[in-house]
């Protein structure tokens, strides 16, 4: 009959081997899982980049908006420079797209369209940013065919820019 002491050592060694084998299996499983996860991440990344490039290359160009270029004259007291000013005739009103610089920093300016009956229809307002170029899209409910003038005024109501159409 084997001694109980000897059986206990054999049982401990056997349990230790089982624990080591289980740990090894768990480590292998974690490594496999990490490898699969990394492969999936790389595949998704490559697919996203390729899909984005192919999608952009084959996508049709967005339609261009028909614009009407206008010339806006600054008042003599102001040093506002206009890079571009365009009108967009929408079914619901007219839009002024302007790129300009020289609007006094922090001052509020208002845009409006004068209609053929003399009414000034508001088109929005903006805050000047000084000498930095500024792009604004200002919209009004006045219809393009009714508009005779575009006016931008300062806080005091003085005309800063205008265009007779």
ZIPEGI-V134347 format. One record per residue. N is the residue number from 1. RES is the residue in one small letter. PHI is phi as a letter, one per 30 degrees, with the letter a starting at -180 (999 if undefined). PSI is psi as a letter, one per 40 degrees, with the letter a starting at -180 (NA if undefined). Layout:
BEGIN
N:RES:PHI:PSI
N:RES:PHI:PSI
END
This chain:
BEGIN
1:x:999:h
2:x:d:i
3:x:d:i
4:x:d:d
5:x:d:d
6:x:d:d
7:x:d:d
8:x:d:d
9:x:d:d
10:x:d:d
11:x:d:d
12:x:d:d
13:x:d:d
14:x:d:d
15:x:d:d
16:x:d:d
17:x:d:d
18:x:d:d
19:x:d:d
20:x:d:d
21:x:d:d
22:x:d:d
23:x:d:d
24:x:d:d
25:x:d:d
26:x:d:d
27:x:d:d
28:x:d:d
29:x:d:d
30:x:d:d
31:x:d:d
32:x:d:d
33:x:d:d
34:x:d:d
35:x:d:d
36:x:d:d
37:x:d:d
38:x:d:d
39:x:d:d
40:x:d:d
41:x:d:d
42:x:d:d
43:x:d:d
44:x:d:d
45:x:d:d
46:x:d:d
47:x:d:d
48:x:d:d
49:x:d:d
50:x:d:d
51:x:d:d
52:x:d:d
53:x:d:d
54:x:d:d
55:x:d:d
56:x:d:d
57:x:d:d
58:x:c:e
59:x:d:i
60:x:d:i
61:x:d:h
62:x:d:i
63:x:d:i
64:x:d:i
65:x:d:h
66:x:d:h
67:x:c:i
68:x:c:h
69:x:d:h
70:x:b:i
71:x:c:h
72:x:c:h
73:x:c:h
74:x:d:i
75:x:d:i
76:x:d:d
77:x:d:e
78:x:c:i
79:x:c:f
80:x:d:h
81:x:c:h
82:x:c:h
83:x:d:d
84:x:a:i
85:x:b:h
86:x:b:i
87:x:c:i
88:x:b:h
89:x:d:h
90:x:c:i
91:x:d:d
92:x:c:e
93:x:l:a
94:x:b:i
95:x:b:h
96:x:c:h
97:x:c:h
98:x:b:h
99:x:b:h
100:x:a:i
101:x:b:i
102:x:j:e
103:x:d:h
104:x:e:h
105:x:d:h
106:x:i:e
107:x:d:i
108:x:c:h
109:x:b:i
110:x:b:h
111:x:c:i
112:x:a:i
113:x:c:h
114:x:d:h
115:x:c:i
116:x:d:e
117:x:c:e
118:x:j:e
119:x:d:h
120:x:c:h
121:x:c:h
122:x:e:i
123:x:b:e
124:x:j:i
125:x:b:i
126:x:a:i
127:x:c:h
128:x:d:i
129:x:b:f
130:x:i:b
131:x:d:e
132:x:d:i
133:x:d:i
134:x:b:h
135:x:c:h
136:x:b:i
137:x:c:h
138:x:c:h
139:x:b:i
140:x:b:i
141:x:d:e
142:x:d:h
143:x:d:i
144:x:e:d
145:x:d:e
146:x:c:e
147:x:d:h
148:x:c:e
149:x:a:i
150:x:c:h
151:x:b:h
152:x:c:h
153:x:c:i
154:x:d:a
155:x:e:d
156:x:d:e
157:x:i:e
158:x:d:h
159:x:d:h
160:x:c:d
161:x:b:i
162:x:a:i
163:x:b:h
164:x:d:h
165:x:c:NA
END
